Amino acid sequence: MQPAYRIETERTVLRCWQPGDAPLLSAAIEASLEHLKAWMPWAAGEPRSLDERVGLLRTFRAAFDKDEEYVYGIFNRDERAVIGGTGLHRRDEGNCLEIGYWIHVDFIGRGLATEISAALTKMAFEIHGVDWVEIRCDPNNIRSASVPRKLGYTLEATLRKRRITPLGKVEGTMIWSLFADEFPDSPSPGAKIRAFDVLGREMGIVSPTGG
């Protein structure tokens, strides 16, 4: 089944990035950059010029259209502001998708990462038909680690000294997973979402949704 190009959660809109979103994204990253540098490897390449941002979003859109990975912007409900970024990323092994996320510094602590990750967990199993979903995070990022825990994921392992942060520190990586047979008993099937394909047609979701 084709992917959802737009997903509406209770408080946000997730949609495939468009090149024209570059100014909104740049503003969100600029406002959050000091916060992001502690956790996001890509923040080491910031700030980018507007033209560089356009090129990056074109790359995201191309990968989305080719079913290579699905990178979404997180917008407020009227889509006038970017409040983060997320995505479903293919891993090298197995029929798996990994959820990644970052939230604008002004919106952290409101449960948005959990709301968004529940929506994408639901999409990964019900639309993409994966065998399992992973979430990876820095062990020191308490807020981020709470997201998979709340959604019923299991901590598989904490890999030590496996990556270098944008601030030059050597840190580990926590690997959380949720398998298809565990999904029905997790909180994510109850996520109230609506999903739409590239033509704006609403997609069928197996479990109950909100209007």
C-alpha distance (Angstrom), angle and dihedral (degrees) to the residues before:
residue distance angle dihedral
M1 . . .
Q2 3.79 . .
P3 3.82 117.9 .
A4 3.78 127.1 -100.4
Y5 3.79 110.6 -100.4
R6 3.80 91.0 -170.2
I7 3.80 130.2 30.6
E8 3.78 123.5 -177.4
T9 3.80 117.3 -156.2
E10 3.79 125.8 -177.9
R11 3.82 93.2 -85.5
T12 3.79 107.3 11.8
V13 3.78 146.9 45.5
L14 3.80 117.8 -133.6
R15 3.77 114.0 -165.5
C16 3.76 141.9 158.4
W17 3.81 110.0 -84.7
Q18 3.79 117.9 -105.7
P19 3.84 121.8 -157.5
G20 3.80 88.7 -118.0
D21 3.82 89.1 64.7
A22 3.82 89.7 71.8
P23 3.85 97.3 101.9
L24 3.82 93.0 49.3
L25 3.79 92.1 46.8
S26 3.80 92.8 47.5
A27 3.80 90.5 52.0
A28 3.80 91.9 50.8
I29 3.80 93.7 48.1
E30 3.79 93.3 45.6
A31 3.81 90.8 52.8
S32 3.82 92.1 47.5
L33 3.80 101.6 34.8
E34 3.81 99.0 109.1
H35 3.80 89.7 50.5
L36 3.82 93.4 45.2
K37 3.79 95.0 49.6
A38 3.78 90.0 69.5
W39 3.81 94.0 59.1
M40 3.82 116.0 11.6
P41 3.83 118.0 77.3
W42 3.81 91.6 -157.5
A43 3.82 89.9 59.6
A44 3.79 87.9 76.4
G45 3.82 87.2 73.8
E46 3.79 93.5 55.0
P47 2.93 142.2 146.6
R48 3.81 98.3 46.3
S49 3.77 126.9 -174.9
L50 3.80 117.7 -106.7
D51 3.81 90.7 -108.6
E52 3.81 90.3 52.0
R53 3.79 89.2 50.3
V54 3.80 91.3 51.9
G55 3.80 89.6 51.5
L56 3.80 91.3 50.3
L57 3.80 92.8 50.5
R58 3.80 90.5 49.0
T59 3.80 87.3 54.5
F60 3.81 91.1 50.2
R61 3.80 91.2 49.5
A62 3.81 92.4 48.5
A63 3.81 92.1 50.8
F64 3.81 89.7 48.0
D65 3.81 92.6 52.1
K66 3.83 90.9 48.1
D67 3.83 92.5 49.8
E68 3.78 91.3 -119.6
E69 3.79 94.8 124.9
Y70 3.78 137.3 -25.7
V71 3.81 115.6 -125.1
Y72 3.81 115.2 -178.3
G73 3.76 134.3 -168.9
I74 3.79 115.9 -134.1
F75 3.79 110.5 -136.1
N76 3.77 134.4 176.8
R77 3.78 114.0 -106.5
D78 3.81 95.5 -89.6
E79 3.84 90.0 46.0
R80 3.79 92.9 -129.3
A81 3.80 94.4 121.3
V82 3.80 137.3 38.0
I83 3.79 110.4 -130.1
G84 3.79 97.4 177.7
G85 3.76 147.2 -47.8
T86 3.79 135.0 -97.5
G87 3.76 140.9 162.3
L88 3.77 152.6 170.7
H89 3.80 108.5 -107.6
R90 3.78 127.2 -168.4
R91 3.78 117.6 -123.7
D92 3.78 125.9 -147.4
E93 3.78 94.7 -114.8
G94 3.80 130.5 59.2
N95 3.78 134.5 -26.2
C96 3.78 93.9 -46.4
L97 3.79 139.9 130.6
E98 3.80 124.9 -159.5
I99 3.80 122.5 -145.1
G100 3.78 118.2 -141.2
Y101 3.79 127.9 179.6
W102 3.78 146.4 171.3
I103 3.79 128.3 -174.3
H104 3.82 130.5 -149.8
V105 3.80 109.0 -101.5
D106 3.82 91.2 -118.5
F107 3.81 91.4 58.4
I108 3.79 103.7 44.7
G109 3.78 119.3 117.7
R110 3.82 94.2 37.5
G111 3.81 99.1 98.9
L112 3.79 93.7 -108.7
A113 3.82 94.9 130.6
T114 3.81 89.2 54.3
E115 3.82 92.2 47.4
I116 3.79 91.7 49.2
S117 3.80 95.1 43.9
A118 3.80 90.9 50.5
A119 3.81 88.8 53.7
L120 3.80 93.2 49.3
T121 3.80 92.3 44.4
K122 3.78 87.4 55.5
M123 3.80 92.2 48.1
A124 3.80 92.7 47.3
F125 3.80 92.9 56.6
E126 3.80 102.5 31.9
I127 3.81 100.6 38.2
H128 3.81 106.1 21.7
G129 3.81 95.4 34.7
V130 3.80 96.4 -141.0
D131 3.79 124.7 174.1
W132 3.78 93.2 -134.0
V133 3.80 143.5 -5.1
E134 3.80 126.5 -138.7
I135 3.78 133.8 -157.7
R136 3.81 118.9 -168.1
C137 3.78 126.1 -168.0
D138 3.78 145.5 157.9
P139 3.84 110.9 -85.4
N140 3.80 88.5 -133.2
N141 3.80 92.8 56.8
I142 3.79 98.1 89.5
R143 3.81 94.6 176.8
S144 3.79 93.0 51.4
A145 3.81 93.9 46.2
S146 3.81 90.4 52.8
V147 3.82 91.0 63.7
P148 3.83 99.7 68.9
R149 3.80 89.9 37.4
K150 3.82 91.1 57.2
L151 3.80 90.9 47.4
G152 3.79 95.5 54.3
Y153 3.80 98.5 -103.4
T154 3.82 118.7 151.2
L155 3.80 121.8 -127.6
E156 3.81 102.4 -122.5
A157 3.79 98.6 179.9
T158 3.77 147.0 -28.9
L159 3.78 109.8 -130.8
R160 3.79 112.0 -150.9
K161 3.82 125.6 -134.8
R162 3.79 94.6 -8.2
R163 3.80 102.9 135.8
I164 3.76 143.7 28.6
T165 3.80 117.4 -127.6
P166 3.82 122.4 -135.7
L167 3.82 86.1 -101.6
G168 3.80 91.2 57.8
K169 3.80 98.3 -106.2
V170 3.80 121.2 138.3
E171 3.79 108.6 -127.6
G172 3.79 141.2 166.0
T173 3.79 132.4 -114.6
M174 3.79 128.7 -126.9
I175 3.82 115.6 -145.1
W176 3.79 117.0 -155.0
S177 3.81 123.7 -178.0
L178 3.78 141.0 -172.9
F179 3.82 120.5 -167.7
A180 3.78 128.0 -148.8
D181 3.81 94.1 -108.6
E182 3.83 89.6 52.3
F183 3.79 95.5 48.4
P184 3.86 98.5 80.9
D185 3.80 91.5 58.5
S186 3.81 94.5 45.5
P187 3.83 125.5 90.1
S188 3.81 94.1 -108.0
P189 3.84 100.3 81.3
G190 3.79 87.0 64.6
A191 3.80 93.8 57.3
K192 3.80 109.6 126.9
I193 3.79 104.5 -131.1
R194 3.77 143.0 142.8
A195 3.80 120.3 -151.6
F196 3.79 130.1 -161.6
D197 3.79 133.2 -167.3
V198 3.81 127.4 -132.3
L199 3.83 90.9 -79.8
G200 3.79 92.6 50.9
R201 3.80 94.0 -106.3
E202 3.78 114.7 146.3
M203 3.78 112.6 -111.5
G204 3.79 124.3 -136.0
I205 3.79 114.0 -107.4
V206 3.79 118.5 -164.0
S207 3.79 99.4 -143.7
P208 3.83 127.5 54.6
T209 3.80 117.0 -70.2
G210 3.76 137.4 -169.2
G211 3.78 122.5 -112.3
